[in-house]
Amino acid sequence: MNTDIENLFKDKVLGHPAGLFVLFFTEMWERFSFYGMRILLVLFLTAPILSDNPGWEWPREHALALIGTYASLLYLTPIIGGWVADKITGYRVAVVIGCLIMTLGHASMALETTLTFYIGLALLVVGTGFFKPNITSIISEMYKGKESKKDGAYTIFYMGVNAGAFFGMMLCGYLAENKGWSWGFGLAGIFMFLGMLQFWLAGNLFGDIGAKPSKVHEVELPQNINEKSTIVSEESFSEEKLNPFTVFDKILVILSSVGGLLYLFNDPLEKIKGIGLIPFEIGGLSGSNVIVLTALVLFLLLLIIRISRYIPIVRDRIIAVTIFGVFTVFFFAFFEQSLGSMTLFARDYTDRELVGNSAMVFKVVDALLTTIPLIIITWVIYLLTRKTFSRIGVSNIVLAIAFIGVWGLVIYRLSDKFSQEGNQIDATWFGILNSFFIITLAPFFSKWWESKYNPSAAMKYGIGLILLGVGFAILSYGASGIPSGAKTASVSIIFLILAYLFHTMGELCLSPLGLSYLSKLVPARMIGFMFGIWYLAIAVGQKAAGTMGGMIDKISEQYSLGTFFLIFTLIPIGVGFISIFLNPVLKKLMHGIR
């Protein structure tokens, strides 16, 4: 294996192995397809049937219930996908399998029938489980013995994540809103397939890296659009030697897992189809709520039992990780409104019509935002091709074809926009702001964390949650003039832009931290168990985001849309101050870990 690693480092692009950029572009196309499709979901499901671009005209609550379950499952299947790759297929085969399954999922959704839509979502959940945990496992193997280069490698890879999300939301969104939903869903599948091809055809570059199951599984566990990495040891999915799972522990795991999954599937089924998997009530509570609350109690009992069996220092540190996990649930429950209620706000309540000078200024800014990153990435492709064409020429050609397609779509989109007298901003366009602000602001936050003013973990969590709340405060103020029950309005785009800015700053305070602190606080032999807990926290946050976002109509009709966003303001800010207040306690529990 060391020979393969040394061979990879012989052909360098920007100081890193050429193979890193093969992975960069594979991840870029996967994120292109993932975010390009996901931002369309709520718009497609809620679009009127009788319109120029007909959707399914679902109530917003129904749409967000389904999206919440879908997003939650996306953070659970990678646990299984990582295990399958680690024990059976190897990382590279798992990535190819994931890409193929996701391609089929996008193709299925493009048909726009009820059956194929649900089949498509299911395939995307399964495909993500194979893809997400394993592509970064390959990076970890590539950099064994070269740890000093690993941070730079993940930074480059992270840029691919954001570039894919940026272009996916922009181009899939543009085609879906202006040409038809099938065009957006289909485009996501096309680039997913091309990404798989260029990766598969570049296999010779990697030698045995990622080809066979290994005893150590290093895996990146993405929390959202910004992914960071941690290590899952060989004992990740086996009984922990110093604190083995008892029969009672295993029963609690099974019961809490079954209860959680029952709730995830029952919630959208009950709301959309009126079909209840849990048809009973207890004390006025629906069966669904009883089951999920019982599952939560059983899971907390499992945590308490297992934590109590550790030595004091380990126990304290796991308690700290668990508290951070709770804060993570709150953060993502509100942050993920970006692909739910905030996208609906962009479509229905934002003045997206620009005229005169403002329209021209926007067109120029939009053109620069689009073309400058594309020029930089095209230059990287040239450098990669020059280094590797003799070895993986066909892969290079597939990658070039994909980017010619992107350039063609970008030019077509810009020419269409410039040919219009005014300009209507697509509702999906606002989704790209997160990726743009991340790429712009990440270097400044990185410098802050490296300086002597680097805050403690609890302070970072607190600042991040407060910034998130400030973003919603801006939206609440912007929506304050919208009457109760109004279905449309014309709020200035500046409120949504500023909200995304503050949300991104909040994300940069939290996103790189969670799994980094987990890997520092938890001994290697226990990473597997805590890895599952962390992913579960994110999954709960995703489902909570859909559930709370689905309340937009009830709250805005009974009170106002401004009140809806005010709730989303007060809770994150309140939880943020709790995190800051707990700073001394958490520092003590961490026993010197920073």
Residue, then its C-alpha position, 0 to 999 in steps of 0.5 A: m500500500n505504501t508503494d501505491i501512496e508513493n506513486l500517487f504523490k509522484d504526479k502532483v497538482l497544486g502540491h497534492p496527488a492527482g488522485l485527490f482531484v479525481l475525488f474532488f470532481t467525483e464529490m463535486w458531481e455528487r453534490f451537484s446532483f444532490y443539492g440540485m435535486r434537493i432544492l427542487l423538492v419543496l418547490f415541485l411538491t408545492a407548485p400549483i397543478l394549474s400553472d405554466n410549470p405544474g407541480w403536485e400542489w401539496p400543502r406545505e406541511h405535507a411536503l416538508a414532512l416528506i422532505g424531513t424524513y428523506a433528509s433524516l434517512l440520508y444521515l442514517t444509511p451511511i452507517i450501513g454503507g460504511w460497514v459494507a465497504d469496510k467489510i465486503t466491497g472496499y471503498r472504491v467499489a462502494v463509491v461506484i455502486g452509490c453513484l449508479i444507484m443515485t443515477l437511477g434515482h434521479a432518472s426515476m424522479a425525472l419521470e414525475t409519476t407518483l411511483t417513480f418519484y418515491i422509488g427515486l427518493a428511496l434509491l437516492v437514500v440507498g445510494t448516498g449510504f454507499f457513497k457518502p462515507n466511503i469517498t473520503s475514506i479513500i482520501s484517508e488511505m491516500y494520506k497515510g504517513k503524510e498527515s501534515k498534508k491531510d488538512g490541505a487535502y480536506t480543504i481542497f475536497y471541501m471546495g469541491v463540495n461547495a462548488g458542486a452545491f453551487f452549480g447544482m442549485m444554480l443550473c438544476g434550479y434554472l432548468a427546473e423553474n424555467k423549462g420544467w421539473s423533469w429537466g432539473f431532476g434529469l440534469a442532476g442524474i446526467f452529471m451524477f453518471l458522468g461523475m461515476l464514469q470519470f471516477w471508475l475510469a481513473g481506477n488505475l491511478f489509485g492502485d490498491i488504495g480503497a480496493k480492499p476492505s481494511k481493518v481501519h475505516e477512516v470516514e468523513l461524516p458530513q454534517n451538511i454542505n461543509e463536511k469534515s472528517t473523523i476516524v472510525s476504528e476497526e472496532s467501530f461496528s463491533e462490541e467495544k472491548l472495555n465496555p461490551f454491549t450487554v444483552f440489555d444494551k442491544i435490546l435498547v438499541i433495537l427498540s429505540s431504532v425501530g421506534g425512531l424508524l417507525y416515526l420517520f415513515n409514519d409521519p409523512l404517510e399519516k399526513i399525506k396519505g392518511i395511513g397510520l402505521i401506529p393507529f392508536e392514542i394514549g392520553g390524547l397523544s397520537g401513536s406516532n408521538v408516543i412511539v417517538l417519545t418512547a424511543l427517545v426515552l429508551f435511547l437516553l436510558l441506553l446512553i446513561i447506562r453505557i456512560s455510567r460504566y466508563i472511568p470518570i475522565v472518559r465518562d465526563r468527556i462523553i457527557a460533553v460530546t452528548i451535550f454538544g450533540v444536543f446543541t447540534v440537533f437544535f442548530f440543524a433543526f433551524f439551519e436546514q430551513s434553507l431548503g424548506s421554509m426559506t426556499l418557500f419564502a424566496r418563491d412566494y414572499t420575496d420581490r424577485e422582479l428587478v428592472g432598470n439599473s438594478a436588473m443590470v447590476f444583478k445580471v453582471v454580479d450573477a455572471l461574475l459569480t458563475t463564470i469566475p469559479l468555473i474558470i478556476i475549476t477549468w484551469v484545475i482540469y487542465l492541470l489534472t489532464r496534463k499530469t494524468f492523460s497518459r494513464i487515465g486519458v478516457s477519464n480525463i475526456v469524460l471529465a472534459i465532456a462534463f465541463i463542456g456541458v456545464w459551460g454550455l448551460v452557464i452560457y445558455r442561462l446567462s444569455d437568456k438572462f441578459s436577453q430579458e429587459g428586466n430580470q426575475i431571480d429564480a427562487t432556487w438562486f438564493g440557495i447558492l448564497n450559502s456556498f458562495f459565503i462559505i467559500t468567501l468567509a472560510p479563510f477568515f474563520s480559519k485564521w480566527w480559529e488559529s489565532k490567540y483569540n480562538p474561542s472554546a468549543a462551547m463559545k463557538y457553539g453559542i456564537g454559531l447558534i446566536l448568529l443563526g438566530v440573528g439571520f432569522a431575526i432579519l427575516s422576521y423583520g422583513a416579513s413583519g408587514i405581511p398580513s396574517g394568512a397571506k400567501t404571497a408578498s413582495v419583501s426585498i431580496i436584501f433580507l433573504i441575502l442577509a439571512y443567508l450571510f448570518h446563517t453561513m457565519g453560524e455554520l462556520c462556527l459549528s460545522p467544522l467542530g462537532l466531529s473534530y471534538l468527537s475524535k479528540l474527546v472519545p477514545a478510538r475504541m469508542i468512536g463507533f458508538m459515538f459516531g452512530i450517536w452523532y449521525l443520529a443527532i444530525a438525522v433528528g435535526q433534519k427531521a425536526a427541520g421538516t416538522m417545524g418548517g411545516m408549521i409555516d401555514k398554521i403559524s402565519e395564518q393564526y399570527s403572521l409570517g413575521t411571528f413564524f420567523l420570530i420563533f426561529t429567532l428566539i429559540p436558537i439565540g436562547v440555546g446559544f446563550i445556554s451554551i455560553f453559560l455552560n462554558p465553564v462546566l463543559k471545559k471541566l468535563m473536557h479535561g483539557i481538550r481544546 
